[in-house]
Amino acid sequence: MFNPLDILRPEKLTNPFTQTKTVSESGMSTFGNFLKSAINSANNKLLEAGDITRKVASGEVKDINQVVFAWQEAGLTLKMIRSVTQKLIEGAKTLFQTNI
């Protein structure tokens, strides 16, 4: 059975609110790199929420509000990524249906 809390940790945690400098060969940041960074950020949020949940369950953290806020933040990040990918899919469909 798949347990989402057993996902391997990335080596470096990223902050989604700071701009990461991912630069392609042409010297410009690509949308693919930005999307990859956003997905890694969402994964990190889920991992942090899982860690806080385990800490509450073990008694290390007493404030249940931290768990709620962490899961809400992770959920909002996932919704944002889902909406961006849906818009990309809609745009690609519109582009492919265009008559030339």
Residue pairs with C-beta under 8 A, 6 or more apart in sequence:
4 46
4 50
5 50
5 53
5 54
7 43
7 46
7 47
9 47
10 40
10 43
10 44
13 44
14 20
14 37
14 40
14 41
14 44
15 41
16 37
16 38
16 41
16 45
16 77
20 37
21 29
22 29
22 30
22 33
22 34
22 36
22 37
23 29
24 30
24 33
35 81
35 84
35 85
38 77
38 80
38 81
38 84
39 81
41 77
42 74
42 77
42 78
42 81
45 70
45 73
45 74
45 77
46 74
46 78
48 70
48 74
49 67
49 70
49 71
49 73
49 74
52 61
52 66
52 67
52 70
53 67
53 70
53 71
55 61
56 62
56 64
56 66
56 67
61 67
